[in-house]
Amino acid sequence: MKIRFLGTGAADWWDSDLERGVIGSQPWHEAPGRRRLTSTLFDGSLLIDGHRSALDMLPDGARVTDVFYTHSHSDHYDPAALGRLAPVTAWAHESWAGEIDAPGAAVRPLRLFEKTEAAGFAVTPLPSNHSTERPYETTLHFLLEKEGKRLLYATDGAWLLNAEMHALRGLELDGVVFDATIGDAHPGDYRVFEHNSLDMVRLMCATMRKTGMLKASAPVFLTHLARTLHPDQAALERENAAPFVICSDGLEAEI
């Protein structure tokens, strides 16, 4: 299972400056330390979330056939980006899938815990602890399975919900991608109720390894990093040793 992190930033990486293609006085593609909005590609064909800020990171030869959406926030669901990827199949929870509208995109609704086949993967949607402006929307994490490998994609969302843990019980994960929006040492930050701090991720991983849910050697990829809550990439890497992987735009990995 090959993974390419097209974008690794939280919503605070997108503002009026980025809409104009600059950060401060610098063009977007020349700005040091930039992060596009979170979007992750698997085996060159299955994309989880997609914003136009990350499309330039698609590798040569990639052919995205299926886009799975965790939720409808505009930093994850971008109709303009979806239209540029067409023809493509868009997958989202049934609570809001009918609202997706992009030329050339075939929309398929998802139901919790019901496995579906797409782009050579078995994909199981799981409930996440997150919310949107749509009070009826169910937000998602995904269990990806292919050729004997299993990966949990868990962003956005705080902690793992009890129902999600029950669905994963008895499985052995080869890797996990965690929301790490908040970073370290930000007590009192309101986002803790629907995003992870690094301490939350460390605690979950320790428990998942001890209970056999996460293989001892399995990498833990940290993404969806807030611009205002993290130091730069080099500092993050110094402060977080393996098996934690601090994702950066364009990072490639394989499990």
N, C-alpha and C positions, 0 to 999 in steps of 0.2 A: 504494500500500500504506500504509494508515493504522495507526499504532502508538500504543497507549496503555499506559503502564507503570502497572499497578495497584499493584504493590508492588516495592520495590527493595532490600530488606534481606536479609542473610544470616541463617543460623539463630540467631545470637546476639541477634537482635531479639525472639525469642519465649522467654519464661520464665514463671514462675509469676505474676508481676505482670500480664503481658499476658493470661494465661489468665483473670484476674479483670477484665480490661478497663481496667487502669490502668498508667501508667509512673510509678513512685514514688508520689506522692500525687495525680497528675493523671489524669483520665479519658483513655483512649486517644486519642479524637478531639480533645482539647484540648492534648495534649502537644507542645511545639515540637520540630521536627526528627525526628519519629517516621518510621520506615520500616516499612511492612508487609512481609510475606515475599514474595519475588520471584515475580511473576506478570505475564504480558504478553499483551495482547489485540491481535489483528490484524483490521482491517476489521470490528470489532464482532461477529465470529462465531467466530473461531478463537482459542482460549486456549492458551498454553503454561504449564503448571503452574498450580496454583490452591489457595490456602489461604483458609480462612474470614476471615483477617485482611484480605484484599484485596477481598472481594466488594462492600464498600460503594463501591469505586471504579469499578465498572462504570457506564458512562455510561447515561443515559436512552435507551431504545430499543435497547440492545444485546440481541442474542439469540445467546447462545453455543450453537453446534450441535456443536462438536468441541473436545475438550480433549486436547492432546498432552503426555505426561509425559516429562520428561528422565530421571527416575529416581524411586525409591520413598521417598526420605527424607521424613520427615513435614512438613518445611517446604515441600515441593513437591507431594507427593501427600497430599491430605486428603479421605478419604471423605465427611466431613460436608459439605464444600464441594461436592464432586461431586454429592452427593444434592440439594443445594439448587439446582443448575443443571439437574437433570433436567427433561424428557427430553433426553439428550445422548449423544454417542458419545465414548467414552474410548479413546485410543490409547496403547499402551505397548509396549516391546520384548517380544517373545515369551517371553523368559526369566522374566518375572514378571507378564505381563498377566493370566494366569489367576487371580491372587490379588486382583485389583481387585473390590470388592464394594460397590456403592452402588445403592440402589433407583432404577430408572428410567434407568440407564446401560447402554448397549450397549457391550461391550468388543471392541476390534479389536486383534489383535497386529501388531506391526511387525517387519520384518526389515531388517538393515543394508543400506543402499544401494538398497533397493527402493522406488521412488517410489510414492506413493499420492495420491489425489485426495480432498480434503476441504474443505468450506466455500469452494469456488472457488479453492483453492490446490493446487499440486503440492508435496508435502512429501516430502523425502528424509531418512530417519534416518541419522545418521553416528555413529561411535563416539567417545566422549569419555573423557578421562583422569580418571575419578572412580570411586568405589567406594561400596558400601553394605554393610549387615550381611548381605545376601544374597550369598554368595560366587559364586553362579551368575548374578547379574544383569549385563546389559550396559547401561551408561548411555549417554545419547544427547545429541547436538547435532542441530540440524535445519537443512536448507537449504529455505527457503521461496521459491517462485516463483509469480508472478502477473502477467499482462499485461505481460510483458517485463521485470519487475523481479525482482531476486534479493537475498535477505538471508540471511546466516548467523546463526543463533541459537546462541551458544556459551557457555552457562552451565548447569550447573556444569562444572568441568574445568580442569586446568592445561595450558597450551600447546594446540596442535592436534596430534593424533596423525598419524603419517606416512600411515596409510591414509586418514584424513580429507582430508589435503592432496592426495593422489592423486585422490580423488573430486572435488575442487574444481578441479583443474588444467584450464586451458583455459576456465574460466568467468570472468566479470567481475562482481564483486559490487557492488551499489548501496548496501550498508550491512552492518554487522555489529554484533551485540549480544554484548559480551564480559563474562564473569565478571571482576570486579575486586575480589574479596573482600578481598585482603590490604592493598592500599594501598601507600604508599611507606615505605621505611626501616624495615623490620621483619625484618632478617636473623635467620635461625635459626628463623623461625616454621614449625612443622611442617606447616601447611596448604599450603605451597608445592608439595607433591607432588601436590595435586589441586585447587588453586585458583590463580588468577593474582594476581601483584602488578602494580602499574601499570607498572613497568619491563618486565615480561614482555609486557604488552599493547603497549607502545610498540614493542618490538623486533619482535613479530609483524606489527604494522601497517606498519612501515617496509618489511619484507621483502615483505609482500603487495602493497604499492603498487609497489615496485620491479619485481616480477615480473609486474605487470599483473593480478593476481588481485583487487585492490581498486581501484576507480576513484579517481582523484586527489581528486575532490570528495566521495567517499562519507563519510557520517558514521559515527563509531564510538561506539556507545552503551555506557556503562559502568554495570553494574548488579550486584546481589548484593553490596552493600557492607556489610562487617562493622561493627557498632556499635563494637566495641572497637579497630578498626584504622584508622579514618578520622577526619579532622576533620569539622566541620560542612559543610553543603552550600555555603555561601558561600566557605569556605576552599578547598574542592575545586574550585569553579568558577574561583577566582582562579589556582590553581596548574596548571590544565589547560585550555589554549586549544583552540579549534576546530582540527581536526575532531572532537576528543573532546567528547562530550556526557555530562555527569554527570547521570545520571537521578535523578529524584525522583518520589515517588508522585503520580500524576495527570498526569505529563508526556505531552504528545501530540506526535507527529512524523509526517512523511510522507516516503516516498522514491519 
